[in-house]
Amino acid sequence: MWRWKTFCLLGFVVACLSLGYLWLHRAAVGDFVSIDKPVKVRDGISHLRAKLVAGESVTVAFLGGSITQNSEESGFAKLIPQWIESRFPGARVTSVNAGMGGTDSAWGAKRLDRDVLEANPDVVFVEFAVNDGDRDSIADMERIVRKLRASSGKPDVVFLYAITDSTFKTLGRRRMPRAIANHELVANRHGVASVLLGNDLRLRIASKEWAWANFSTDNCHPTAEGYASYNRDVSTALDELFRATGSRSRTEAELLRPEVVLYPPKVVAEDARGGEAMKDVEGRVALATDEMPEIGRVWVSSPFWPTESDPVWALRYAVRDGADAVFGDLPLCRWFEEARAFTGAVSRIVATTNGDGRSVLAGGPWGKDRSMEVPVVQWTAREAGNYELRVDVGALSGHENGERPRAGFEILFVRAGGLETTMLETAMIEKAGGEPLTLSVKVEIEAGDRIYLRAVSSGFEYFALEGVTVRVGQFASGASQAAGD
Protein backbone atom coordinates (compact mmCIF):
# COMPACT_ATOMS: atom_id res chain seq x y z
CA MET A 1 0.00 0.00 0.00
CA TRP A 2 2.76 2.45 0.94
CA ARG A 3 4.35 1.90 -2.48
CA TRP A 4 1.09 2.77 -4.20
CA LYS A 5 0.71 5.93 -2.10
CA THR A 6 4.32 6.90 -2.83
CA PHE A 7 3.76 6.38 -6.56
CA CYS A 8 0.61 8.52 -6.50
CA LEU A 9 2.40 11.26 -4.54
CA LEU A 10 5.29 11.31 -6.98
CA GLY A 11 2.85 11.47 -9.90
CA PHE A 12 1.08 14.40 -8.28
CA VAL A 13 4.38 16.26 -7.73
CA VAL A 14 5.50 15.67 -11.32
CA ALA A 15 2.13 16.89 -12.64
CA CYS A 16 2.34 20.05 -10.52
CA LEU A 17 5.89 20.74 -11.66
CA SER A 18 4.91 20.23 -15.29
CA LEU A 19 1.94 22.55 -15.01
CA GLY A 20 4.11 25.11 -13.23
CA TYR A 21 6.71 24.92 -15.98
CA LEU A 22 4.09 25.34 -18.69
CA TRP A 23 2.59 28.32 -16.86
CA LEU A 24 6.01 29.99 -16.44
CA HIS A 25 6.92 29.22 -20.04
CA ARG A 26 3.66 30.71 -21.30
CA ALA A 27 4.17 33.78 -19.12
CA ALA A 28 7.69 34.17 -20.50
CA VAL A 29 6.94 33.80 -24.18
CA GLY A 30 3.31 34.88 -24.38
CA ASP A 31 0.69 33.44 -26.68
CA PHE A 32 1.72 31.81 -29.92
CA VAL A 33 -0.25 31.42 -33.11
CA SER A 34 -2.38 28.29 -33.30
CA ILE A 35 -4.99 26.71 -35.53
CA ASP A 36 -7.59 28.47 -33.36
CA LYS A 37 -5.77 31.82 -33.50
CA PRO A 38 -3.77 31.88 -36.75
CA VAL A 39 -3.02 35.64 -36.60
CA LYS A 40 -1.04 37.40 -33.89
CA VAL A 41 -1.11 41.18 -34.35
CA ARG A 42 1.36 42.17 -31.62
CA ASP A 43 2.90 45.52 -32.69
CA GLY A 44 1.05 45.26 -36.00
CA ILE A 45 1.76 47.14 -39.23
CA SER A 46 1.23 50.71 -38.04
CA HIS A 47 4.06 52.13 -40.13
CA LEU A 48 2.62 50.76 -43.38
CA ARG A 49 -0.94 51.78 -42.52
CA ALA A 50 0.08 55.34 -41.63
CA LYS A 51 1.81 55.84 -44.97
CA LEU A 52 -1.16 54.45 -46.89
CA VAL A 53 -3.64 56.64 -45.00
CA ALA A 54 -1.44 59.64 -45.79
CA GLY A 55 -1.55 58.75 -49.49
CA GLU A 56 2.19 58.02 -49.71
CA SER A 57 3.73 55.38 -51.98
CA VAL A 58 4.82 52.17 -50.24
CA THR A 59 7.17 49.28 -50.91
CA VAL A 60 6.23 45.72 -49.93
CA ALA A 61 9.04 43.16 -49.74
CA PHE A 62 9.06 39.38 -49.41
CA LEU A 63 11.95 37.31 -48.04
CA GLY A 64 11.82 33.53 -47.99
CA GLY A 65 12.41 30.27 -49.81
CA SER A 66 10.89 28.74 -52.94
CA ILE A 67 7.32 29.08 -51.63
CA THR A 68 7.82 32.85 -51.54
CA GLN A 69 9.78 32.92 -54.79
CA ASN A 70 7.08 31.05 -56.68
CA SER A 71 4.20 33.02 -55.10
CA GLU A 72 4.80 35.94 -57.47
CA GLU A 73 2.59 34.52 -60.22
CA SER A 74 -0.55 33.54 -58.30
CA GLY A 75 0.37 33.50 -54.61
CA PHE A 76 0.69 35.96 -51.75
CA ALA A 77 3.53 37.98 -53.31
CA LYS A 78 1.02 38.96 -56.00
CA LEU A 79 -2.06 39.06 -53.76
CA ILE A 80 -0.78 41.41 -51.03
CA PRO A 81 0.07 44.39 -53.28
CA GLN A 82 -3.27 43.91 -55.08
CA TRP A 83 -5.12 43.71 -51.74
CA ILE A 84 -3.51 46.99 -50.60
CA GLU A 85 -4.41 48.73 -53.86
CA SER A 86 -8.01 47.54 -53.57
CA ARG A 87 -8.35 48.88 -50.01
CA PHE A 88 -6.50 52.13 -50.72
CA PRO A 89 -7.51 53.29 -54.21
CA GLY A 90 -4.78 55.24 -55.90
CA ALA A 91 -2.07 53.75 -53.70
CA ARG A 92 1.28 53.32 -55.42
CA VAL A 93 2.69 49.97 -54.36
CA THR A 94 6.11 48.68 -55.32
CA SER A 95 6.74 44.96 -54.76
CA VAL A 96 10.10 43.26 -54.17
CA ASN A 97 10.19 39.45 -54.16
CA ALA A 98 13.44 38.26 -52.60
CA GLY A 99 12.34 34.64 -52.29
CA MET A 100 15.06 32.15 -53.15
CA GLY A 101 14.48 28.41 -53.44
CA GLY A 102 16.33 26.10 -51.09
CA THR A 103 17.37 28.81 -48.61
CA ASP A 104 16.70 29.14 -44.89
CA SER A 105 16.74 32.05 -42.46
CA ALA A 106 20.52 31.84 -42.03
CA TRP A 107 21.02 32.70 -45.69
CA GLY A 108 18.11 35.13 -45.55
CA ALA A 109 19.78 37.06 -42.73
CA LYS A 110 22.99 37.30 -44.71
CA ARG A 111 21.46 38.53 -47.95
CA LEU A 112 18.81 40.76 -46.37
CA ASP A 113 20.78 43.97 -46.82
CA ARG A 114 21.46 43.53 -50.50
CA ASP A 115 18.22 41.84 -51.58
CA VAL A 116 15.68 43.68 -49.41
CA LEU A 117 16.98 46.73 -47.55
CA GLU A 118 18.36 48.39 -50.68
CA ALA A 119 14.70 48.81 -51.74
CA ASN A 120 13.88 50.65 -48.46
CA PRO A 121 10.69 48.62 -47.80
CA ASP A 122 7.80 49.71 -45.60
CA VAL A 123 6.81 46.15 -44.70
CA VAL A 124 8.65 42.84 -45.06
CA PHE A 125 6.91 39.46 -45.08
CA VAL A 126 9.33 36.74 -43.94
CA GLU A 127 8.71 33.06 -44.76
CA PHE A 128 11.27 30.48 -43.60
CA ALA A 129 9.31 28.01 -41.44
CA VAL A 130 9.47 25.27 -44.09
CA ASN A 131 13.19 25.46 -44.89
CA ASP A 132 14.28 26.03 -41.29
CA GLY A 133 12.81 22.65 -40.35
CA ASP A 134 14.05 21.31 -37.03
CA ARG A 135 17.27 23.32 -36.85
CA ASP A 136 17.83 26.03 -34.24
CA SER A 137 16.82 29.14 -36.22
CA ILE A 138 16.25 31.58 -33.35
CA ALA A 139 19.51 33.53 -33.77
CA ASP A 140 19.00 33.89 -37.53
CA MET A 141 15.42 35.13 -37.20
CA GLU A 142 16.57 37.50 -34.45
CA ARG A 143 19.17 38.85 -36.82
CA ILE A 144 16.62 39.41 -39.58
CA VAL A 145 14.30 41.37 -37.27
CA ARG A 146 17.07 43.46 -35.75
CA LYS A 147 18.57 44.33 -39.11
CA LEU A 148 15.14 45.41 -40.38
CA ARG A 149 14.30 47.44 -37.29
CA ALA A 150 17.76 49.03 -37.24
CA SER A 151 17.55 50.11 -40.90
CA SER A 152 16.74 53.70 -41.84
CA GLY A 153 13.19 52.84 -43.01
CA LYS A 154 12.36 50.75 -39.91
CA PRO A 155 9.78 48.65 -41.81
CA ASP A 156 6.99 46.63 -40.28
CA VAL A 157 7.69 42.90 -40.16
CA VAL A 158 5.26 40.01 -40.59
CA PHE A 159 6.22 36.35 -40.27
CA LEU A 160 4.33 33.99 -42.60
CA TYR A 161 4.32 30.32 -41.60
CA ALA A 162 3.90 28.05 -44.60
CA ILE A 163 3.40 24.36 -43.86
CA THR A 164 4.57 20.93 -44.96
CA ASP A 165 2.54 17.74 -44.86
CA SER A 166 4.26 16.75 -41.61
CA THR A 167 3.84 20.14 -39.88
CA PHE A 168 0.20 20.14 -41.01
CA LYS A 169 -0.29 16.83 -39.16
CA THR A 170 1.60 18.17 -36.14
CA LEU A 171 -0.65 21.23 -36.00
CA GLY A 172 -3.68 18.96 -36.34
CA ARG A 173 -2.58 17.27 -33.12
CA ARG A 174 -2.44 20.75 -31.58
CA ARG A 175 1.30 20.62 -31.24
CA MET A 176 3.70 23.30 -32.43
CA PRO A 177 6.31 22.43 -35.10
CA ARG A 178 9.78 23.39 -33.96
CA ALA A 179 10.49 25.96 -36.69
CA ILE A 180 7.25 27.83 -36.02
CA ALA A 181 7.87 27.69 -32.26
CA ASN A 182 11.37 29.13 -32.76
CA HIS A 183 10.07 31.90 -34.99
CA GLU A 184 7.26 32.69 -32.54
CA LEU A 185 9.76 33.15 -29.71
CA VAL A 186 11.42 35.85 -31.80
CA ALA A 187 8.10 37.34 -32.94
CA ASN A 188 6.80 37.61 -29.40
CA ARG A 189 10.03 39.09 -28.11
CA HIS A 190 10.05 41.84 -30.73
CA GLY A 191 6.36 42.44 -31.29
CA VAL A 192 6.37 41.00 -34.80
CA ALA A 193 3.01 40.15 -36.34
CA SER A 194 2.72 36.51 -37.43
CA VAL A 195 0.35 34.52 -39.61
CA LEU A 196 -0.08 30.74 -39.55
CA LEU A 197 -1.12 29.56 -43.01
CA GLY A 198 -3.06 26.37 -43.74
CA ASN A 199 -6.32 27.11 -41.96
CA ASP A 200 -8.29 27.18 -45.21
CA LEU A 201 -6.68 23.87 -46.16
CA ARG A 202 -7.57 22.37 -42.76
CA LEU A 203 -11.22 23.32 -43.16
CA ARG A 204 -11.40 21.93 -46.71
CA ILE A 205 -9.83 18.63 -45.72
CA ALA A 206 -12.10 18.39 -42.66
CA SER A 207 -15.15 18.84 -44.91
CA LYS A 208 -13.85 16.11 -47.29
CA GLU A 209 -13.74 18.72 -50.07
CA TRP A 210 -9.96 18.33 -50.52
CA ALA A 211 -7.08 15.97 -49.93
CA TRP A 212 -3.45 17.03 -49.53
CA ALA A 213 -2.90 16.34 -53.24
CA ASN A 214 -5.19 19.26 -54.10
CA PHE A 215 -2.89 21.56 -52.17
CA SER A 216 0.55 20.24 -53.13
CA THR A 217 2.10 17.66 -55.43
CA ASP A 218 4.97 17.09 -52.97
CA ASN A 219 5.40 17.74 -49.26
CA CYS A 220 5.21 21.55 -49.29
CA HIS A 221 5.15 23.38 -52.66
CA PRO A 222 1.62 24.65 -53.36
CA THR A 223 -0.24 23.98 -56.57
CA ALA A 224 -2.31 26.81 -58.10
CA GLU A 225 -5.14 25.62 -55.82
CA GLY A 226 -2.71 25.58 -52.93
CA TYR A 227 -1.67 29.18 -53.46
CA ALA A 228 -5.33 30.16 -53.74
CA SER A 229 -5.85 28.50 -50.34
CA TYR A 230 -2.90 30.39 -48.85
CA ASN A 231 -4.28 33.60 -50.37
CA ARG A 232 -7.57 33.12 -48.54
CA ASP A 233 -5.63 32.81 -45.27
CA VAL A 234 -3.54 35.88 -46.09
CA SER A 235 -6.61 37.97 -47.02
CA THR A 236 -8.22 37.14 -43.68
CA ALA A 237 -4.98 38.03 -41.88
CA LEU A 238 -4.64 41.35 -43.72
CA ASP A 239 -8.18 42.30 -42.72
CA GLU A 240 -7.28 41.70 -39.08
CA LEU A 241 -3.88 43.39 -39.25
CA PHE A 242 -5.25 46.54 -40.86
CA ARG A 243 -8.13 46.75 -38.37
CA ALA A 244 -5.81 46.45 -35.38
CA THR A 245 -4.29 49.47 -33.65
CA GLY A 246 -1.02 47.87 -32.62
CA SER A 247 2.04 50.08 -32.19
CA ARG A 248 5.65 49.28 -31.59
CA SER A 249 6.51 48.80 -27.96
CA ARG A 250 10.24 48.13 -28.26
CA THR A 251 12.63 51.07 -28.18
CA GLU A 252 15.66 51.30 -30.40
CA ALA A 253 17.90 51.12 -27.33
CA GLU A 254 16.32 47.81 -26.33
CA LEU A 255 16.54 46.52 -29.89
CA LEU A 256 20.23 47.28 -30.38
CA ARG A 257 21.64 45.87 -27.19
CA PRO A 258 25.47 45.83 -27.17
CA GLU A 259 25.68 42.03 -27.19
CA VAL A 260 23.73 41.81 -30.44
CA VAL A 261 26.01 41.31 -33.44
CA LEU A 262 24.26 42.46 -36.60
CA TYR A 263 27.16 41.42 -38.80
CA PRO A 264 29.68 38.63 -38.28
CA PRO A 265 33.29 39.72 -37.74
CA LYS A 266 35.39 39.87 -40.87
CA VAL A 267 37.99 37.17 -41.43
CA VAL A 268 41.36 38.37 -42.64
CA ALA A 269 42.36 36.48 -45.76
CA GLU A 270 45.53 34.41 -45.52
CA ASP A 271 48.35 34.70 -48.01
CA ALA A 272 48.21 32.28 -50.90
CA ARG A 273 50.17 29.15 -50.14
CA GLY A 274 52.82 28.01 -52.56
CA GLY A 275 51.85 24.45 -53.47
CA GLU A 276 54.24 21.71 -54.49
CA ALA A 277 55.30 21.52 -58.12
CA MET A 278 52.87 19.52 -60.23
CA LYS A 279 53.90 16.17 -61.74
CA ASP A 280 52.43 14.45 -64.77
CA VAL A 281 51.53 10.76 -64.98
CA GLU A 282 55.10 9.89 -65.98
CA GLY A 283 56.45 11.64 -62.89
CA ARG A 284 57.98 14.61 -64.75
CA VAL A 285 58.07 17.78 -62.67
CA ALA A 286 56.33 20.87 -64.05
CA LEU A 287 58.44 23.89 -64.96
CA ALA A 288 55.81 26.07 -63.29
CA THR A 289 52.57 25.37 -61.41
CA ASP A 290 49.52 27.59 -60.96
CA GLU A 291 47.16 26.50 -58.19
CA MET A 292 43.74 28.09 -57.76
CA PRO A 293 43.70 29.84 -54.35
CA GLU A 294 41.18 28.54 -51.85
CA ILE A 295 37.95 30.42 -52.57
CA GLY A 296 36.46 32.34 -49.68
CA ARG A 297 39.55 31.91 -47.50
CA VAL A 298 42.47 33.10 -49.61
CA TRP A 299 40.64 34.28 -52.71
CA VAL A 300 38.28 37.00 -51.46
CA SER A 301 36.91 40.44 -52.37
CA SER A 302 37.76 40.41 -56.09
CA PRO A 303 36.73 37.92 -58.80
CA PHE A 304 40.29 38.22 -60.15
CA TRP A 305 43.46 36.64 -58.77
CA PRO A 306 45.98 38.06 -58.26
CA THR A 307 44.58 41.58 -57.94
CA GLU A 308 47.87 43.50 -58.01
CA SER A 309 49.04 42.29 -61.43
CA ASP A 310 47.66 40.71 -64.59
CA PRO A 311 45.13 38.15 -63.29
CA VAL A 312 45.72 34.47 -63.94
CA TRP A 313 42.47 33.28 -62.36
CA ALA A 314 38.97 34.75 -62.65
CA LEU A 315 35.58 33.70 -61.25
CA ARG A 316 32.62 34.02 -63.60
CA TYR A 317 29.19 32.45 -63.82
CA ALA A 318 26.94 31.18 -66.58
CA VAL A 319 23.16 30.93 -66.72
CA ARG A 320 22.01 27.46 -67.67
CA ASP A 321 18.51 26.54 -68.72
CA GLY A 322 17.87 22.90 -67.87
CA ALA A 323 20.73 20.69 -69.11
CA ASP A 324 21.86 23.05 -71.90
CA ALA A 325 24.72 25.41 -71.14
CA VAL A 326 25.29 28.61 -73.11
CA PHE A 327 28.87 29.78 -73.46
CA GLY A 328 29.69 33.40 -74.32
CA ASP A 329 30.67 36.66 -72.65
CA LEU A 330 30.24 35.44 -69.09
CA PRO A 331 29.63 37.94 -66.25
CA LEU A 332 31.97 38.14 -63.29
CA CYS A 333 30.95 36.91 -59.86
CA ARG A 334 30.45 39.37 -57.00
CA TRP A 335 32.00 39.12 -53.55
CA PHE A 336 29.40 38.82 -50.78
CA GLU A 337 31.11 39.75 -47.49
CA GLU A 338 28.23 38.64 -45.28
CA ALA A 339 28.52 35.06 -46.52
CA ARG A 340 32.26 35.10 -47.28
CA ALA A 341 31.37 33.89 -50.75
CA PHE A 342 31.14 34.84 -54.41
CA THR A 343 27.66 35.01 -55.91
CA GLY A 344 25.97 35.50 -59.25
CA ALA A 345 23.21 37.94 -60.12
CA VAL A 346 20.70 36.67 -57.56
CA SER A 347 22.93 36.46 -54.48
CA ARG A 348 23.12 32.68 -54.57
CA ILE A 349 26.51 31.22 -53.65
CA VAL A 350 28.51 29.97 -56.61
CA ALA A 351 31.94 29.85 -54.95
CA THR A 352 32.93 29.69 -51.29
CA THR A 353 34.83 27.57 -48.76
CA ASN A 354 33.63 24.70 -46.57
CA GLY A 355 34.33 24.05 -42.91
CA ASP A 356 37.64 22.41 -43.80
CA GLY A 357 38.83 25.49 -45.67
CA ARG A 358 38.51 23.83 -49.08
CA SER A 359 36.89 25.43 -52.10
CA VAL A 360 33.25 24.78 -52.97
CA LEU A 361 31.69 25.50 -56.38
CA ALA A 362 27.90 25.42 -56.47
CA GLY A 363 24.91 26.04 -58.74
CA GLY A 364 21.32 26.90 -58.02
CA PRO A 365 18.01 28.01 -59.57
CA TRP A 366 17.71 31.54 -60.88
CA GLY A 367 14.30 33.14 -61.04
CA LYS A 368 10.88 31.82 -61.96
CA ASP A 369 11.98 30.18 -65.21
CA ARG A 370 14.09 27.69 -63.21
CA SER A 371 17.27 28.40 -65.13
CA MET A 372 20.43 27.94 -63.10
CA GLU A 373 23.51 30.00 -62.24
CA VAL A 374 26.66 27.86 -62.35
CA PRO A 375 30.26 28.82 -61.55
CA VAL A 376 32.95 29.12 -64.21
CA VAL A 377 36.65 29.21 -63.26
CA GLN A 378 38.83 30.94 -65.86
CA TRP A 379 42.60 30.47 -66.16
CA THR A 380 44.74 32.58 -68.53
CA ALA A 381 48.19 31.48 -69.72
CA ARG A 382 51.05 33.88 -69.06
CA GLU A 383 53.22 32.34 -71.76
CA ALA A 384 53.16 29.71 -74.48
CA GLY A 385 53.94 26.11 -73.67
CA ASN A 386 52.66 22.62 -73.01
CA TYR A 387 50.25 22.50 -70.07
CA GLU A 388 48.23 20.02 -68.05
CA LEU A 389 45.13 21.01 -66.08
CA ARG A 390 44.09 18.76 -63.23
CA VAL A 391 40.84 19.01 -61.24
CA ASP A 392 39.94 17.12 -58.07
CA VAL A 393 36.48 17.08 -56.43
CA GLY A 394 36.01 15.61 -52.98
CA ALA A 395 32.24 15.26 -52.77
CA LEU A 396 28.89 16.18 -54.29
CA SER A 397 25.78 17.30 -52.42
CA GLY A 398 22.51 18.96 -53.37
CA HIS A 399 18.74 18.78 -53.71
CA GLU A 400 17.70 16.16 -56.25
CA ASN A 401 14.73 16.81 -58.53
CA GLY A 402 15.11 14.24 -61.29
CA GLU A 403 16.49 10.89 -62.34
CA ARG A 404 20.22 10.16 -62.37
CA PRO A 405 21.36 13.20 -60.34
CA ARG A 406 24.95 14.06 -61.20
CA ALA A 407 27.27 17.05 -61.44
CA GLY A 408 30.79 17.80 -62.55
CA PHE A 409 32.75 19.97 -64.96
CA GLU A 410 33.23 20.77 -68.60
CA ILE A 411 36.69 21.98 -69.60
CA LEU A 412 36.79 24.38 -72.53
CA PHE A 413 39.86 25.77 -74.31
CA VAL A 414 39.58 29.25 -75.88
CA ARG A 415 42.23 30.85 -78.09
CA ALA A 416 43.19 34.45 -77.33
CA GLY A 417 40.56 36.74 -78.81
CA GLY A 418 37.89 34.05 -78.53
CA LEU A 419 38.23 32.98 -82.17
CA GLU A 420 38.36 29.26 -81.40
CA THR A 421 36.65 27.22 -78.71
CA THR A 422 37.36 23.54 -78.09
CA MET A 423 35.63 21.23 -75.62
CA LEU A 424 38.44 19.27 -73.99
CA GLU A 425 36.78 17.11 -71.36
CA THR A 426 33.58 16.46 -69.43
CA ALA A 427 33.43 14.44 -66.22
CA MET A 428 30.64 13.98 -63.67
CA ILE A 429 30.06 12.54 -60.22
CA GLU A 430 27.04 10.31 -60.69
CA LYS A 431 25.23 10.99 -57.41
CA ALA A 432 25.51 12.63 -54.02
CA GLY A 433 27.89 10.64 -51.86
CA GLY A 434 29.58 9.12 -54.91
CA GLU A 435 33.28 8.53 -55.44
CA PRO A 436 35.60 11.57 -55.61
CA LEU A 437 36.26 12.90 -59.09
CA THR A 438 39.62 13.49 -60.77
CA LEU A 439 40.03 14.69 -64.34
CA SER A 440 42.94 16.10 -66.31
CA VAL A 441 43.63 17.38 -69.82
CA LYS A 442 46.78 18.31 -71.71
CA VAL A 443 46.92 21.17 -74.18
CA GLU A 444 49.45 23.27 -76.13
CA ILE A 445 48.86 26.92 -75.31
CA GLU A 446 49.87 30.36 -76.58
CA ALA A 447 50.20 33.39 -74.30
CA GLY A 448 46.74 34.80 -73.55
CA ASP A 449 44.88 31.56 -74.29
CA ARG A 450 42.30 30.58 -71.70
CA ILE A 451 40.88 27.46 -70.11
CA TYR A 452 37.37 27.55 -68.66
CA LEU A 453 36.22 25.09 -66.02
CA ARG A 454 32.40 25.21 -66.05
CA ALA A 455 30.21 23.35 -63.56
CA VAL A 456 27.40 21.28 -65.09
CA SER A 457 24.66 19.12 -63.59
CA SER A 458 21.47 17.21 -64.23
CA GLY A 459 18.79 15.95 -61.86
CA PHE A 460 19.54 18.64 -59.26
CA GLU A 461 17.61 21.76 -58.29
CA TYR A 462 20.80 22.99 -56.66
CA PHE A 463 24.16 21.31 -56.03
CA ALA A 464 27.58 21.83 -54.49
CA LEU A 465 30.91 20.36 -55.62
CA GLU A 466 33.00 20.33 -52.46
CA GLY A 467 36.71 20.16 -51.85
CA VAL A 468 37.59 21.41 -55.35
CA THR A 469 41.26 21.89 -56.25
CA VAL A 470 42.45 23.10 -59.64
CA ARG A 471 46.10 23.01 -60.74
CA VAL A 472 47.73 23.92 -64.03
CA GLY A 473 51.30 22.80 -64.69
CA GLN A 474 53.63 23.85 -67.52
CA PHE A 475 55.81 21.00 -68.82
CA ALA A 476 58.76 20.72 -71.14
CA SER A 477 57.99 20.26 -74.84
CA GLY A 478 56.77 16.74 -75.63
CA ALA A 479 55.10 16.23 -72.26
CA SER A 480 51.66 17.33 -73.51
CA GLN A 481 49.45 17.00 -76.54
CA ALA A 482 47.88 19.74 -78.64
CA ALA A 483 44.34 20.93 -78.12
CA GLY A 484 41.88 18.69 -79.86
CA ASP A 485 44.37 15.89 -80.59
BELJO-V361908 format. One record per residue. N is the residue number from 0. OMEGA is omega in degrees with one decimal (* if undefined). Layout:
N,OMEGA
N,OMEGA
This chain:
0,-177.1
1,178.2
2,-179.9
3,178.0
4,178.7
5,179.1
6,179.9
7,179.8
8,178.3
9,177.9
10,179.4
11,179.9
12,179.8
13,179.6
14,179.1
15,179.1
16,180.0
17,178.8
18,177.4
19,178.3
20,-179.6
21,178.9
22,178.9
23,180.0
24,179.9
25,178.7
26,-177.4
27,-173.6
28,-178.8
29,-178.3
30,175.1
31,171.0
32,178.1
33,178.7
34,177.0
35,-179.7
36,-172.9
37,179.6
38,172.1
39,-175.2
40,-176.0
41,-178.7
42,172.1
43,-177.5
44,-175.2
45,179.8
46,179.9
47,-177.3
48,-179.1
49,-179.8
50,179.3
51,178.8
52,179.7
53,178.2
54,-179.5
55,174.7
56,-177.7
57,176.2
58,179.6
59,-178.1
60,179.4
61,179.2
62,-179.5
63,-178.7
64,-175.7
65,179.6
66,174.6
67,-178.3
68,-175.8
69,-177.8
70,-176.0
71,-176.1
72,-177.4
73,-175.5
74,-171.4
75,177.3
76,174.0
77,-176.5
78,-170.5
79,175.6
80,179.0
81,178.8
82,179.6
83,-179.3
84,178.9
85,-179.9
86,-179.4
87,-177.3
88,-178.1
89,179.5
90,177.1
91,-174.1
92,173.0
93,-177.7
94,177.2
95,178.8
96,179.1
97,173.5
98,-179.7
99,-176.5
100,174.7
101,-178.1
102,179.2
103,-176.4
104,177.1
105,178.0
106,177.4
107,179.2
108,-178.9
109,-174.3
110,-177.1
111,-177.1
112,-173.6
113,-172.8
114,-175.5
115,-171.4
116,177.5
117,179.2
118,-179.4
119,-175.1
120,174.5
121,174.9
122,179.0
123,175.1
124,-172.8
125,-177.2
126,178.0
127,-174.7
128,-179.2
129,-174.4
130,176.6
131,174.5
132,-177.3
133,-178.9
134,179.1
135,-173.8
136,-173.2
137,-177.2
138,-178.8
139,177.9
140,173.7
141,-177.0
142,177.8
143,-177.8
144,-175.9
145,176.9
146,178.7
147,-176.8
148,179.1
149,-179.1
150,-175.3
151,-178.5
152,-178.6
153,-175.1
154,168.3
155,-178.8
156,176.1
157,174.9
158,172.6
159,-178.8
160,171.7
161,-173.3
162,169.4
163,177.6
164,-179.0
165,179.0
166,175.8
167,178.1
168,178.8
169,178.2
170,178.2
171,175.5
172,-179.7
173,171.7
174,-175.9
175,174.8
176,-171.5
177,-177.4
178,-179.8
179,177.6
180,177.9
181,-178.7
182,179.7
183,174.9
184,179.5
185,-178.8
186,-178.8
187,-179.3
188,-174.1
189,176.6
190,-177.4
191,175.2
192,-179.8
193,-177.2
194,175.6
195,179.4
196,177.5
197,-179.9
198,177.4
199,177.8
200,-179.5
201,-178.8
202,-178.8
203,177.4
204,179.4
205,-179.5
206,-179.6
207,179.0
208,-176.3
209,162.4
210,-179.5
211,-177.5
212,174.7
213,-174.7
214,-173.7
215,176.8
216,175.1
217,-176.7
218,-177.2
219,-172.4
220,-175.1
221,167.3
222,174.4
223,175.6
224,-180.0
225,177.5
226,176.6
227,177.4
228,175.5
229,-177.9
230,177.3
231,176.3
232,-177.4
233,178.6
234,177.4
235,-179.9
236,179.3
237,176.3
238,-178.0
239,-178.6
240,-178.6
241,176.0
242,-173.6
243,-179.4
244,-179.4
245,175.4
246,-175.2
247,-176.7
248,-178.8
249,178.2
250,179.6
251,179.2
252,177.8
253,-176.9
254,-174.9
255,177.2
256,-174.6
257,-176.1
258,-179.4
259,178.4
260,-179.7
261,-179.5
262,178.3
263,178.3
264,179.6
265,177.8
266,179.7
267,-178.4
268,176.7
269,174.8
270,178.0
271,-179.8
272,176.4
273,-179.3
274,177.8
275,179.3
276,-178.8
277,175.8
278,177.2
279,-174.8
280,177.5
281,178.8
282,178.8
283,-176.0
284,-179.7
285,175.5
286,177.7
287,-178.8
288,171.6
289,176.9
290,178.4
291,178.5
292,-179.7
293,-174.2
294,177.8
295,177.0
296,175.7
297,-178.9
298,-177.1
299,171.4
300,-175.6
301,176.6
302,178.0
303,173.8
304,-9.7
305,-177.1
306,-174.7
307,179.5
308,179.1
309,-175.3
310,174.2
311,-178.2
312,173.8
313,177.3
314,178.1
315,174.6
316,177.4
317,175.4
318,-178.7
319,176.5
320,-176.0
321,-177.5
322,-176.4
323,178.7
324,179.4
325,-177.9
326,179.6
327,179.4
328,-170.0
329,178.5
330,177.6
331,173.4
332,177.2
333,177.8
334,-178.8
335,-172.6
336,-178.5
337,-175.8
338,-175.3
339,-174.4
340,170.4
341,-178.5
342,173.9
343,-175.3
344,-173.5
345,175.3
346,175.4
347,-178.8
348,170.2
349,178.4
350,-179.5
351,176.6
352,177.7
353,-176.9
354,178.5
355,179.9
356,-179.6
357,-174.0
358,175.8
359,174.4
360,-169.9
361,176.8
362,-179.9
363,-174.7
364,-176.9
365,173.4
366,-173.8
367,-176.1
368,174.9
369,169.9
370,-171.1
371,171.5
372,179.1
373,-178.6
374,175.3
375,177.0
376,-178.3
377,175.2
378,-178.5
379,-177.9
380,176.1
381,-176.4
382,-179.5
383,177.4
384,176.9
385,-172.4
386,170.2
387,175.0
388,-178.5
389,-178.8
390,174.9
391,177.2
392,-177.1
393,-174.4
394,177.1
395,174.1
396,178.4
397,179.5
398,-176.7
399,176.6
400,179.9
401,179.2
402,178.0
403,177.8
404,-179.6
405,179.1
406,-179.5
407,-174.9
408,164.0
409,177.0
410,-178.6
411,178.9
412,-177.3
413,176.8
414,177.8
415,-176.5
416,177.0
417,-176.7
418,-177.9
419,178.4
420,-179.0
421,173.3
422,-176.1
423,-171.7
424,170.6
425,178.3
426,-174.4
427,164.1
428,-169.6
429,-178.1
430,175.8
431,-177.8
432,-179.8
433,-178.3
434,175.5
435,-175.4
436,172.2
437,175.4
438,180.0
439,176.3
440,176.4
441,-174.7
442,174.4
443,-167.3
444,169.3
445,178.3
446,180.0
447,174.9
448,-176.4
449,170.0
450,178.5
451,175.8
452,-173.5
453,178.3
454,177.9
455,-179.6
456,169.1
457,179.3
458,177.8
459,168.9
460,171.2
461,-173.9
462,176.5
463,172.5
464,-169.7
465,179.2
466,-177.0
467,170.3
468,179.6
469,179.5
470,177.2
471,-178.6
472,175.2
473,-176.3
474,178.1
475,-178.3
476,179.7
477,-178.2
478,-177.7
479,177.5
480,-178.0
481,179.1
482,176.1
483,179.1
484,*
